[in-house]
């Protein structure tokens, strides 16, 4: 399944944060589902409503990402 891209810099890697500021690197598939980069990492407790681009200063909803 293809990954969605940042609307600003067009990369496909993001991070999500939890309440204490820890972050996990993720990608977002074509169904707008957030997937951890490493499958053994749990996203439980992380805010999945806001993602942060690893390539630029963009942050926002996964629904605003671009398709290839």
Secondary structure in CASP SS format (residue, H / E / C, confidence):
PFRMAT SS
TARGET T0000
AUTHOR 0000-0000-0000
METHOD secondary structure of the structure
MODEL  1
X C 1.00
X C 1.00
X E 1.00
X C 1.00
X E 1.00
X C 1.00
X C 1.00
X C 1.00
X C 1.00
X C 1.00
X C 1.00
X C 1.00
X C 1.00
X E 1.00
X E 1.00
X E 1.00
X E 1.00
X E 1.00
X C 1.00
X C 1.00
X C 1.00
X C 1.00
X E 1.00
X E 1.00
X E 1.00
X E 1.00
X E 1.00
X E 1.00
X E 1.00
X C 1.00
X C 1.00
X C 1.00
X C 1.00
X E 1.00
X E 1.00
X E 1.00
X C 1.00
X C 1.00
X C 1.00
X C 1.00
X C 1.00
X C 1.00
X C 1.00
X C 1.00
X C 1.00
X E 1.00
X C 1.00
X C 1.00
X C 1.00
X C 1.00
X E 1.00
X E 1.00
X E 1.00
X C 1.00
X C 1.00
X C 1.00
X C 1.00
X C 1.00
X E 1.00
X E 1.00
X C 1.00
X H 1.00
X H 1.00
X H 1.00
X C 1.00
X E 1.00
X C 1.00
X C 1.00
END
